[in-house]
């Protein structure tokens, strides 16, 4: 069976199901693939920067969202 036929069969099953747990599981599969795919697409420098940012947040060196938004609001009014 070719891939297009398989896709069509899956779409048919998806459209016919009323089982929310199946939909939730399928969505989780796509969500997890998307996250890992994005990470794999980034070059080493971007990955290093993201890892460094996460480490800074883990050390408490981040700026809370509310503070950033407050500063942005002040800047925008100028």
C-alpha positions, 0 to 999 in steps of 0.5 A: 500500500502506498503512502497516499492510500494510508493517509486517506485511510487514516483521515477516514478513521480520524473523521469517523471517530468520536473517541476523544482519547484517540484524538488526544493521543494523535495530537500528542504524537504530532506535538511531540514530533514538531518539538523534536523536529524544530530542535533538530533543524536548529544549528549548533549555535542556536541550540547552545544559545537556547541551552544557555538561556534555560540554564540562566532561568534555572539559576534564577537569572531570568526577568519575570514576564510581568516585569518585561511587559511593564517595561515594554509598556513604558517604552511603547508610550514614549 
